[in-house]
Amino acid sequence: MPHGNGKPILCLDFDGVIHDYLHGWKNGGEIYGHLTAGFMDWAERAQLYFRLVVYSSRSADPDGIENMKRWLAKECGGVVPHFLEFARVKPPAFITIDDRAVTFNGSWEDPVLDPAVLRSFKPWMQRNANPVDGRQEDAEPAGQAGLAVPSGQDPGLQLEALADGRTASAGADLGGAEPLAAATTEKENASEVRSTA
């Protein structure tokens, strides 16, 4: 699923993923917080394997993308990182990182999709947050996001495997991991993301 520069698109939500969003939506959409802990270090590694495309509910607002860019520049020493693109429409992503999403595993009978369970969902910043920095103290295992990632696995290898369409099964070495069972649609193979960068 490579696009443009040959790298697959990794779509990133903004609030709760890049912006810590510890107090939810405030003052008509003011971006008040800080970068989530570790985002820039992670993004520097991830951009070697993916096109990083920011797509948010803010993207629909004519000023939304400019507001996100201004905030990022303020948080990043005056300049928006060159490897972040912004989309006005949902991109044909290989994978998406979002703080308010559930992985669909092919069955509507999945207990996670029970409407009562979905109504009890809380994003990371509302679950046992550390009052000092807002980071979750008892994070769920990475497998909850739909990827079986063994504990202690090198994150760089995880990114490389994900970019190559591989995932690790418990106890497996990522070099010999199985292909991801991800459906590819015509839309995902469609043309470039319209970048407003």
C-alpha positions in Angstrom: 0.0 0.0 0.0 2.8 2.5 -0.6 1.8 6.0 -1.6 3.8 8.9 -2.9 7.3 8.3 -1.5 6.8 4.6 -1.4 5.9 4.5 2.3 2.5 3.4 3.5 0.4 6.0 5.2 0.1 6.0 9.0 -2.8 8.2 9.9 -2.6 10.0 13.2 -5.5 11.5 15.1 -4.6 14.9 16.8 -6.4 15.3 20.1 -5.5 12.6 22.6 -2.7 11.3 20.3 -0.4 14.2 19.4 -2.0 16.9 21.7 -2.4 15.4 25.2 -6.0 16.7 25.4 -6.1 16.1 29.2 -9.2 18.2 29.8 -11.3 17.4 26.7 -12.8 19.9 24.3 -12.6 23.4 25.8 -13.5 27.0 24.8 -14.8 26.2 21.3 -11.8 23.9 20.4 -8.9 25.7 21.9 -5.7 23.7 21.7 -4.4 24.2 25.3 -2.3 21.2 26.2 1.1 19.8 25.3 2.6 17.1 23.1 1.9 13.6 24.4 4.9 12.2 26.2 7.3 10.6 23.8 5.5 11.6 20.6 8.4 13.4 18.9 10.9 10.6 19.6 8.4 8.0 18.3 7.5 10.2 15.2 11.2 10.5 14.3 11.5 6.7 14.2 8.1 6.1 12.6 8.7 8.6 9.7 11.5 6.3 8.5 8.8 3.6 7.7 5.6 5.6 7.1 4.2 8.8 5.8 2.8 10.4 8.9 -0.6 12.1 8.0 -2.5 14.0 10.6 -6.3 13.7 10.2 -8.6 15.0 12.9 -12.2 16.1 13.4 -10.5 19.6 13.4 -9.5 19.0 9.8 -13.0 19.8 8.5 -12.9 23.3 10.0 -11.3 25.8 7.5 -9.0 27.0 10.3 -8.5 23.6 11.9 -5.4 22.5 10.1 -3.7 26.0 10.5 -4.5 25.9 14.2 -3.0 22.5 14.6 0.1 23.6 12.7 0.5 26.8 14.8 0.2 24.8 18.0 2.7 22.2 16.8 5.2 24.9 15.8 4.8 26.4 19.3 5.4 23.0 20.9 8.3 22.2 18.6 10.5 25.2 18.9 8.9 27.4 16.2 8.6 25.0 13.3 6.2 22.2 12.3 8.1 18.9 11.9 8.8 18.4 8.2 7.6 14.8 8.2 4.1 15.6 9.4 1.4 16.0 6.6 -2.1 17.2 7.2 -5.2 15.9 5.3 -8.6 17.6 5.0 -10.2 14.2 4.2 -9.6 10.8 5.7 -6.5 9.4 3.9 -6.3 5.8 2.5 -4.2 4.7 5.5 -2.4 1.4 6.0 -3.2 1.9 9.7 -4.5 4.6 12.0 -3.6 5.6 15.6 -6.5 7.1 17.5 -7.3 7.3 21.2 -11.0 6.7 20.6 -11.2 3.7 18.3 -11.8 0.0 18.6 -10.2 -2.5 16.1 -12.8 -4.4 14.1 -11.9 -8.1 14.0 -14.3 -9.2 11.4 -17.3 -10.1 13.6 -20.1 -8.0 15.0 -20.5 -10.7 17.7 -17.1 -9.6 19.2 -17.8 -8.8 22.9 -15.9 -5.6 22.6 -18.5 -4.3 20.1 -21.4 -4.9 22.5 -23.2 -1.5 22.7 -23.1 -1.5 26.6 -19.4 -2.2 26.5 -18.9 0.6 23.9 -20.9 3.0 26.1 -18.4 2.4 29.0 -15.3 3.3 26.8 -12.9 5.8 28.3 -9.9 7.2 26.4 -6.5 6.9 28.0 -6.5 10.3 29.7 -9.7 9.4 31.6 -8.5 6.0 32.9 -6.3 6.1 36.0 -4.4 9.1 34.8 -1.4 10.4 36.7 -2.6 13.8 37.9 0.9 15.3 37.2 1.4 14.4 33.6 -1.9 12.7 32.6 -0.2 9.5 31.4 -2.0 6.3 32.1 -0.5 4.2 34.9 -1.9 0.9 33.9 -1.8 0.7 30.1 -3.5 -2.2 28.3 -1.2 -4.5 26.4 -0.5 -3.5 22.8 -2.5 -6.4 21.5 -5.6 -4.5 22.4 -4.9 -2.3 19.4 -5.2 -5.3 17.1 -1.5 -6.1 16.9 0.1 -9.0 18.9 3.3 -7.4 20.2 5.3 -9.5 22.6 6.4 -7.6 25.7 10.1 -6.5 25.6 10.1 -6.4 21.8 12.3 -3.8 20.2 10.0 -0.9 19.1 12.1 -0.2 16.0 11.6 -3.7 14.8 7.9 -3.4 15.6 7.7 -0.3 13.3 9.7 -2.0 10.6 7.5 -5.1 10.7 4.3 -3.0 10.6 5.6 -1.0 7.6 6.4 -4.3 5.8 3.0 -5.7 6.6 4.2 -8.2 9.2 3.2 -8.6 12.9 4.7 -10.7 15.6 2.9 -13.5 17.2 3.6 -14.3 20.9 7.2 -15.5 21.2 8.0 -15.1 17.5 10.9 -13.1 16.2 9.7 -10.2 14.0 12.0 -11.2 11.2 9.9 -14.3 10.5 6.5 -12.9 11.5 3.3 -13.7 9.6 1.6 -11.2 7.2 -1.0 -8.9 8.7 -4.5 -10.0 8.0 -5.5 -6.5 6.7 -8.1 -6.1 4.0 -7.0 -3.9 1.1 -9.7 -1.9 -0.7 -9.6 0.1 -3.8 -9.9 3.2 -1.7 -6.8 2.2 0.2 -4.9 1.9 -3.1 -6.3 5.2 -4.3 -4.3 8.2 -5.2 -2.3 10.5 -2.9 -3.6 12.1 0.2 -4.4 15.8 -0.4 -1.8 17.4 1.7 -2.2 21.0 2.8 1.3 21.1 4.2 
